[in-house]
């Protein structure tokens, strides 16, 4: 199970920047001042990127801790927290 956690940590570390890159790339492609659709509006893209960037950063942090092995032993009771 610990090897699965570490493997998924690598996935999160790779996936998070890829998602942000994909969002910014699609925003550059789709923003068009002459466009009439909602996807051409830059405000929508700023909102989407602004919401998903902290989520992606959180995934990167989660992945980093998973690779370091911080989740190898999870406490089973509150006495183990001390």
Biotite code that builds the C-alpha atoms (Angstrom):
import biotite.structure as struc

atoms = struc.array([
    struc.Atom([0.000, 0.000, 0.000], chain_id="A", res_id=1, res_name="UNK", atom_name="CA", element="C"),
    struc.Atom([2.869, 2.371, 0.743], chain_id="A", res_id=2, res_name="UNK", atom_name="CA", element="C"),
    struc.Atom([4.271, 1.846, -2.746], chain_id="A", res_id=3, res_name="UNK", atom_name="CA", element="C"),
    struc.Atom([0.881, 2.783, -4.210], chain_id="A", res_id=4, res_name="UNK", atom_name="CA", element="C"),
    struc.Atom([0.865, 5.955, -2.111], chain_id="A", res_id=5, res_name="UNK", atom_name="CA", element="C"),
    struc.Atom([4.341, 6.888, -3.363], chain_id="A", res_id=6, res_name="UNK", atom_name="CA", element="C"),
    struc.Atom([3.440, 6.113, -6.978], chain_id="A", res_id=7, res_name="UNK", atom_name="CA", element="C"),
    struc.Atom([0.345, 8.292, -6.725], chain_id="A", res_id=8, res_name="UNK", atom_name="CA", element="C"),
    struc.Atom([2.515, 11.005, -5.184], chain_id="A", res_id=9, res_name="UNK", atom_name="CA", element="C"),
    struc.Atom([4.565, 11.030, -8.376], chain_id="A", res_id=10, res_name="UNK", atom_name="CA", element="C"),
    struc.Atom([1.343, 11.172, -10.395], chain_id="A", res_id=11, res_name="UNK", atom_name="CA", element="C"),
    struc.Atom([0.112, 14.206, -8.421], chain_id="A", res_id=12, res_name="UNK", atom_name="CA", element="C"),
    struc.Atom([3.465, 15.971, -8.798], chain_id="A", res_id=13, res_name="UNK", atom_name="CA", element="C"),
    struc.Atom([3.350, 15.516, -12.570], chain_id="A", res_id=14, res_name="UNK", atom_name="CA", element="C"),
    struc.Atom([-0.376, 16.068, -13.028], chain_id="A", res_id=15, res_name="UNK", atom_name="CA", element="C"),
    struc.Atom([-0.745, 19.354, -11.139], chain_id="A", res_id=16, res_name="UNK", atom_name="CA", element="C"),
    struc.Atom([1.620, 21.504, -13.263], chain_id="A", res_id=17, res_name="UNK", atom_name="CA", element="C"),
    struc.Atom([0.333, 19.784, -16.407], chain_id="A", res_id=18, res_name="UNK", atom_name="CA", element="C"),
    struc.Atom([-3.232, 20.832, -15.591], chain_id="A", res_id=19, res_name="UNK", atom_name="CA", element="C"),
    struc.Atom([-2.199, 24.447, -14.969], chain_id="A", res_id=20, res_name="UNK", atom_name="CA", element="C"),
    struc.Atom([-0.201, 24.477, -18.211], chain_id="A", res_id=21, res_name="UNK", atom_name="CA", element="C"),
    struc.Atom([-3.174, 23.024, -20.090], chain_id="A", res_id=22, res_name="UNK", atom_name="CA", element="C"),
    struc.Atom([-5.567, 25.617, -18.651], chain_id="A", res_id=23, res_name="UNK", atom_name="CA", element="C"),
    struc.Atom([-3.281, 28.544, -19.507], chain_id="A", res_id=24, res_name="UNK", atom_name="CA", element="C"),
    struc.Atom([-2.643, 27.129, -22.984], chain_id="A", res_id=25, res_name="UNK", atom_name="CA", element="C"),
    struc.Atom([-6.351, 26.733, -23.690], chain_id="A", res_id=26, res_name="UNK", atom_name="CA", element="C"),
    struc.Atom([-7.009, 30.238, -22.341], chain_id="A", res_id=27, res_name="UNK", atom_name="CA", element="C"),
    struc.Atom([-4.466, 31.704, -24.768], chain_id="A", res_id=28, res_name="UNK", atom_name="CA", element="C"),
    struc.Atom([-6.050, 29.791, -27.643], chain_id="A", res_id=29, res_name="UNK", atom_name="CA", element="C"),
    struc.Atom([-9.673, 30.598, -26.813], chain_id="A", res_id=30, res_name="UNK", atom_name="CA", element="C"),
    struc.Atom([-9.539, 34.235, -25.678], chain_id="A", res_id=31, res_name="UNK", atom_name="CA", element="C"),
    struc.Atom([-10.744, 36.351, -28.571], chain_id="A", res_id=32, res_name="UNK", atom_name="CA", element="C"),
    struc.Atom([-12.053, 39.906, -28.165], chain_id="A", res_id=33, res_name="UNK", atom_name="CA", element="C"),
    struc.Atom([-14.187, 39.549, -31.296], chain_id="A", res_id=34, res_name="UNK", atom_name="CA", element="C"),
    struc.Atom([-15.720, 36.268, -30.140], chain_id="A", res_id=35, res_name="UNK", atom_name="CA", element="C"),
    struc.Atom([-19.341, 36.122, -29.012], chain_id="A", res_id=36, res_name="UNK", atom_name="CA", element="C"),
    struc.Atom([-19.252, 32.937, -26.916], chain_id="A", res_id=37, res_name="UNK", atom_name="CA", element="C"),
    struc.Atom([-18.557, 32.707, -23.164], chain_id="A", res_id=38, res_name="UNK", atom_name="CA", element="C"),
    struc.Atom([-15.370, 30.732, -23.797], chain_id="A", res_id=39, res_name="UNK", atom_name="CA", element="C"),
    struc.Atom([-13.887, 33.781, -25.561], chain_id="A", res_id=40, res_name="UNK", atom_name="CA", element="C"),
    struc.Atom([-14.291, 35.986, -22.480], chain_id="A", res_id=41, res_name="UNK", atom_name="CA", element="C"),
    struc.Atom([-11.009, 36.475, -20.578], chain_id="A", res_id=42, res_name="UNK", atom_name="CA", element="C"),
    struc.Atom([-12.825, 36.994, -17.256], chain_id="A", res_id=43, res_name="UNK", atom_name="CA", element="C"),
    struc.Atom([-14.124, 33.430, -17.306], chain_id="A", res_id=44, res_name="UNK", atom_name="CA", element="C"),
    struc.Atom([-10.601, 32.079, -17.880], chain_id="A", res_id=45, res_name="UNK", atom_name="CA", element="C"),
    struc.Atom([-9.149, 34.216, -15.085], chain_id="A", res_id=46, res_name="UNK", atom_name="CA", element="C"),
    struc.Atom([-11.772, 32.835, -12.698], chain_id="A", res_id=47, res_name="UNK", atom_name="CA", element="C"),
    struc.Atom([-11.168, 29.230, -13.781], chain_id="A", res_id=48, res_name="UNK", atom_name="CA", element="C"),
    struc.Atom([-7.385, 29.498, -13.545], chain_id="A", res_id=49, res_name="UNK", atom_name="CA", element="C"),
    struc.Atom([-7.658, 31.373, -10.237], chain_id="A", res_id=50, res_name="UNK", atom_name="CA", element="C"),
    struc.Atom([-9.752, 28.580, -8.739], chain_id="A", res_id=51, res_name="UNK", atom_name="CA", element="C"),
    struc.Atom([-7.756, 25.626, -10.037], chain_id="A", res_id=52, res_name="UNK", atom_name="CA", element="C"),
    struc.Atom([-4.259, 26.970, -9.329], chain_id="A", res_id=53, res_name="UNK", atom_name="CA", element="C"),
    struc.Atom([-4.495, 26.609, -5.505], chain_id="A", res_id=54, res_name="UNK", atom_name="CA", element="C"),
    struc.Atom([-6.052, 23.168, -5.966], chain_id="A", res_id=55, res_name="UNK", atom_name="CA", element="C"),
    struc.Atom([-3.124, 22.123, -8.169], chain_id="A", res_id=56, res_name="UNK", atom_name="CA", element="C"),
    struc.Atom([-0.624, 23.531, -5.671], chain_id="A", res_id=57, res_name="UNK", atom_name="CA", element="C"),
    struc.Atom([-2.343, 21.498, -2.946], chain_id="A", res_id=58, res_name="UNK", atom_name="CA", element="C"),
    struc.Atom([-2.045, 18.376, -5.098], chain_id="A", res_id=59, res_name="UNK", atom_name="CA", element="C"),
    struc.Atom([1.660, 19.068, -5.545], chain_id="A", res_id=60, res_name="UNK", atom_name="CA", element="C"),
    struc.Atom([2.135, 19.413, -1.783], chain_id="A", res_id=61, res_name="UNK", atom_name="CA", element="C"),
    struc.Atom([0.153, 16.227, -1.183], chain_id="A", res_id=62, res_name="UNK", atom_name="CA", element="C"),
    struc.Atom([2.281, 14.412, -3.769], chain_id="A", res_id=63, res_name="UNK", atom_name="CA", element="C"),
    struc.Atom([5.517, 15.684, -2.237], chain_id="A", res_id=64, res_name="UNK", atom_name="CA", element="C"),
    struc.Atom([4.543, 14.408, 1.199], chain_id="A", res_id=65, res_name="UNK", atom_name="CA", element="C"),
    struc.Atom([3.446, 11.087, -0.298], chain_id="A", res_id=66, res_name="UNK", atom_name="CA", element="C"),
    struc.Atom([6.831, 10.649, -1.983], chain_id="A", res_id=67, res_name="UNK", atom_name="CA", element="C"),
    struc.Atom([8.657, 11.542, 1.242], chain_id="A", res_id=68, res_name="UNK", atom_name="CA", element="C"),
    struc.Atom([6.700, 8.821, 3.058], chain_id="A", res_id=69, res_name="UNK", atom_name="CA", element="C"),
    struc.Atom([4.760, 11.024, 5.460], chain_id="A", res_id=70, res_name="UNK", atom_name="CA", element="C"),
    struc.Atom([1.648, 8.882, 4.920], chain_id="A", res_id=71, res_name="UNK", atom_name="CA", element="C"),
    struc.Atom([3.349, 5.512, 5.475], chain_id="A", res_id=72, res_name="UNK", atom_name="CA", element="C"),
    struc.Atom([1.971, 5.167, 9.000], chain_id="A", res_id=73, res_name="UNK", atom_name="CA", element="C"),
    struc.Atom([-1.367, 6.787, 9.690], chain_id="A", res_id=74, res_name="UNK", atom_name="CA", element="C"),
    struc.Atom([-2.543, 6.957, 13.330], chain_id="A", res_id=75, res_name="UNK", atom_name="CA", element="C"),
    struc.Atom([-5.304, 4.545, 14.272], chain_id="A", res_id=76, res_name="UNK", atom_name="CA", element="C"),
    struc.Atom([-6.292, 6.279, 17.503], chain_id="A", res_id=77, res_name="UNK", atom_name="CA", element="C"),
    struc.Atom([-5.941, 9.688, 19.097], chain_id="A", res_id=78, res_name="UNK", atom_name="CA", element="C"),
    struc.Atom([-3.322, 8.360, 21.543], chain_id="A", res_id=79, res_name="UNK", atom_name="CA", element="C"),
    struc.Atom([-0.889, 7.874, 18.634], chain_id="A", res_id=80, res_name="UNK", atom_name="CA", element="C"),
    struc.Atom([-1.029, 11.570, 17.750], chain_id="A", res_id=81, res_name="UNK", atom_name="CA", element="C"),
    struc.Atom([1.060, 12.603, 20.752], chain_id="A", res_id=82, res_name="UNK", atom_name="CA", element="C"),
])
